[in-house]
């Protein structure tokens, strides 16, 4: 091959690489939010209507960028309450066209957390970052009361890699016993960690750990650095639905995104 063709080939490859990089660049935030407004409640919309779920008002929505790649997401969480089943969803805009990622991956024996059992934690989850892999982990908690003086808290890590990853990290049990106000607290890692993935073996009992191990579980299990707290701008579901129907939800979605980027 002549030098002229070699040089032409090099420039062609470089041009293709640049073009590919540019095509993968995120859309402007304003454009993404506009798309979210327009695609909320069509047949495949991200907003859960009353026709789709009688408990539609138990769903909560926030505009986020969990993996900090410039592509916005609608983070959606359904509260379980005493009788309902909690759920989490995340739909991300990709590239310069409307592409949604629907995937959800439950790590090991993890189940869906009810992050709205502790609303303050839902709005201000702990943030851990793995700088080597550029991964962002949001630590939410799920509290289940077993009576007035007995509760279980499960700690979960939520991330995008590349789908929505949900991983149960640790368990804390609390019991108030005796008339003197004595508290009994225990800490565990989930039993499914002891068995191989996709195994039919019954889940073993949780493994008891120290309070320090419980507090450090995200850092050690995820190989991540404690980076303070994130802010999730959960929107009022009824008000959001009203504004979406009127075509006036843009400012509400924008404000939700601003809360996420405030830290």
Secondary structure, DSSP 4 states (H G I P E B T S, - for coil): --HHHHHHHHHHHHHHHHHHHHHTSPPPHHHHHHHHHHTSSSTT-SS--TTT-TTGGGEEEEEE-TT-SS--EEEEEE--TTTS--EEEEEEE-TTS--EE--EEE-TT-----GGGGHHHHHS-EEEEETTTTEEEEEEEEEEESSTTEEEEEEEEEEESSSEEEEEEEEEEEEEETTTTEEEEEEEE-GGGGS-TT--SPPPPPEEE-HHHHHTHHHHHHT-EEEEE----PBPHHHHHHHHHHT--HHHHHHHHHHHT--
